[in-house]
Amino acid sequence: MTVQAAVTLLTRARRLSPADDLVRARLARVTAREEPAGALAEFDRIIASRPRVTPVALNAAYLWGGRVLASSGRRDEAIGRYRAATRVHGGDSRMADAARRALDGLQ
């Protein structure tokens, strides 16, 4: 699937379910390369909606937000996001593992 096809499908899913934080995180992830500031802002909004946000969406926002920060040279902030991703109770263990690997690469 192309990035544009993913954007189209996720945009439609967001219209159908605007409160679905995981859809919001996934849409931000696929747009992060072209619009890093917008994606980071969306990850920040998801994180700010705690405790209402689901653990998996919170995990995703921390991990993928950390990637955006790391790629823009904001190392310390990225480390903070990755650490937070490893501490989400009830989140996705694969995302926590990816965050640990990213931390190992930055430290």
N, C-alpha and C positions, 0 to 999 in steps of 0.2 A: 504494500500500500504506500502510496506517495504521501508526503507531508500534507500537500493540499487536500488530498482525499480525506486524510485523518482530520484536518481542520474542519472540513465541510461536515463530516459526520459528528464530530464533537460539538460543533456549533449548533447543529440541529438538536443533539441530545441536551445541550444546555437550555435551548429554548423550551424544550418539552419538560425539563425538570431543572428549573433555575436554582433550586436549593440544594442540588446534589453536589456536594463539595468535591467528591472524587472526580466527577466529570469536569468541574472547574479546574482542578489540579492537572488533569490530563490535557485539557485544552491549553493551559499555560505552558505545560511541558513541550508540546509540539510547536508552540509559537516562540519558545524561548530563544532559539537561534536567531530568528529574524527580529524579534522584539523583546530583548532581554529585560529592559526596564518595565515593560508592561507585564511580562510574566512574573517578575519578582514582586511587583505590586500585587498581583493576584495571589501569589503564595503568601504574602504578608497578610492579606485580607482573610485568607483561610486560617492562618495561624491565629489571627486576632479574634476569630469567632469561637475560640475555645471557651467553654467546654462543650459547646453544641456540636462541634465538628466531630466526625467519626475518626477513630484512631488511625485507620488506614489512610484517610485523606490527610490527616495531620502528619503522619509519617511521610507521605509523598511530598507535601509542601515543604517540610524541613529538608528532605533529601534533595529534591529537585531545585529548591531555592538555594541550597548549598552549592550545587553545581553551577548555577548562574553566577553566584558570588565568586566562586573559585575561578571561573573562566574570565571574570572581569578584574582579577587581581586583588580581590578583597578577601585575602586569605584568612584573617582572624575572624571575620564574620562568617565565612564558610565553615571554619572549624566549629564555631558555636552552633550553626545549623546542623552540621553532621552529628555533633554530640547530642543535640536534642533529638535527632532522628533515632539514635540508639536507645533512647529512654522512654519512648512512647509505649505506655502500657496498653496491650491489646492491638498493637499495630502489626504490620507485616514484617515477619522476621527476615525476609529477603531484602527488604529495604533497609532494615537495621544493619544487616551484614554488608550491604553495599556502602552504607555510611561509614562503617568501621574500616572498610578497605580504603575509602576516600580519605579518612583521617590518617591512616597509615601512610598514604601517599603524600600528605601535606606536612606531616610531622617529622 
